[in-house]
Amino acid sequence: MDIDVAASEVGSIKPQYPEYNILDDFVAPNPSTSSAPIFHSSPIGKKSYVCDRLPSNEDATESTNKKLLDTNMEIINLCTKILNIMTTDRKSRQQTYPPANGDLTLQFPLENEDQLEMLEASLRDEKYKQQYTAKMASCLQSDPKLSLKVMMHHVIKPEVGLKFTFQGTLTKSSIVPYAFYKIIRSLIMSHFSGQLMTTREIGYMMDRATKSYFHNLKDRVQRRKRKQGIQANEKDTGGYNSGTYVSKLS
């Protein structure tokens, strides 16, 4: 009889299931039911989420604005330092050359390689080098390419330039090792550096300008020879050229 009563009492007891919240990181016993540990959730309206620990939108916006302001100030300070360095560097490179007093013994443009070797030897003298540099400085133009062209035409004749190229070949020498060209290149790069162009950009432009100068020399020499041939023919024929009479004004 006692067994039946006990069984009926057991059947009337409702099973207890654990209550838990996946966001809770602890387990606590429920003293009102049993001593066995169960999971229980937070009361409604007081649930704890990870996002509750994040700052509010206003705090996040204020923090982001502060970081952006600090970054902008760092960029401004860095640009100011770079500008000061460039200004100081340019002032240090702007040398004052003594005026060319016409004491250059060689007659420009040079007509042959022997005269060019004499120029190279003369440039070892510091005084002569300063005079040559001052002479080249007076040939500076509005851009690096034109400046190089004018200076090279002033120093050597096209017939001499035909024996050189920028980097050299099997039959022609490279112009790069020559002191007169180094001075021209250095002078142009020093003059135009910082004027909307970097040193690297000017160097690249100088390489292309030098290659272009020597590439066009052949056509220049051929045109000169054709012109000289026409003039010589007119002189020999007394003004007649291919059936056309050219009047001569005395």
RAGIVEN-V144649 format. One record per backbone hydrogen bond with DSSP energy under -1.0 kcal/mol. CO is the residue of the C=O (numbers start at 1). NH is the residue of the N-H. If there is no record, write none. Layout:
co=CO nh=NH
co=CO nh=NH
//
This chain:
co=1 nh=5
co=2 nh=6
co=3 nh=7
co=4 nh=8
co=5 nh=9
co=6 nh=10
co=7 nh=11
co=8 nh=12
co=21 nh=24
co=28 nh=38
co=30 nh=33
co=30 nh=34
co=39 nh=19
co=43 nh=46
co=50 nh=53
co=51 nh=54
co=56 nh=60
co=57 nh=61
co=58 nh=62
co=59 nh=63
co=60 nh=64
co=61 nh=65
co=62 nh=66
co=63 nh=67
co=64 nh=68
co=65 nh=69
co=66 nh=70
co=67 nh=71
co=68 nh=72
co=69 nh=73
co=70 nh=74
co=71 nh=75
co=72 nh=76
co=73 nh=77
co=74 nh=78
co=75 nh=79
co=76 nh=80
co=77 nh=81
co=78 nh=82
co=79 nh=83
co=80 nh=84
co=81 nh=85
co=82 nh=86
co=83 nh=87
co=84 nh=88
co=85 nh=89
co=86 nh=90
co=87 nh=91
co=88 nh=92
co=89 nh=93
co=90 nh=94
co=93 nh=95
co=110 nh=157
co=112 nh=116
co=113 nh=117
co=114 nh=118
co=115 nh=119
co=116 nh=120
co=117 nh=121
co=118 nh=122
co=119 nh=123
co=121 nh=124
co=122 nh=125
co=125 nh=129
co=126 nh=130
co=127 nh=131
co=128 nh=132
co=129 nh=133
co=130 nh=134
co=131 nh=135
co=132 nh=136
co=133 nh=137
co=134 nh=138
co=136 nh=139
co=137 nh=140
co=143 nh=147
co=144 nh=148
co=145 nh=149
co=146 nh=150
co=147 nh=151
co=148 nh=152
co=149 nh=153
co=150 nh=154
co=151 nh=155
co=152 nh=156
co=155 nh=110
co=157 nh=161
co=158 nh=162
co=160 nh=163
co=161 nh=164
co=163 nh=173
co=165 nh=175
co=172 nh=169
co=173 nh=165
co=175 nh=178
co=178 nh=182
co=179 nh=183
co=180 nh=184
co=181 nh=185
co=182 nh=186
co=183 nh=187
co=184 nh=188
co=185 nh=189
co=186 nh=190
co=187 nh=191
co=188 nh=192
co=189 nh=193
co=192 nh=195
co=194 nh=196
co=197 nh=194
co=198 nh=202
co=199 nh=203
co=200 nh=204
co=201 nh=205
co=202 nh=206
co=203 nh=207
co=204 nh=208
co=205 nh=209
co=206 nh=210
co=207 nh=211
co=208 nh=212
co=209 nh=213
co=210 nh=214
co=211 nh=215
co=212 nh=216
co=216 nh=220
co=217 nh=221
co=218 nh=222
co=219 nh=223
co=220 nh=224
co=221 nh=225
co=222 nh=226
co=223 nh=227
co=224 nh=228
co=225 nh=229
co=226 nh=230
co=227 nh=231
co=228 nh=232
co=229 nh=233
co=230 nh=234
co=231 nh=235
co=232 nh=236
co=233 nh=237
co=234 nh=239
co=239 nh=246
co=241 nh=244
co=244 nh=241
//
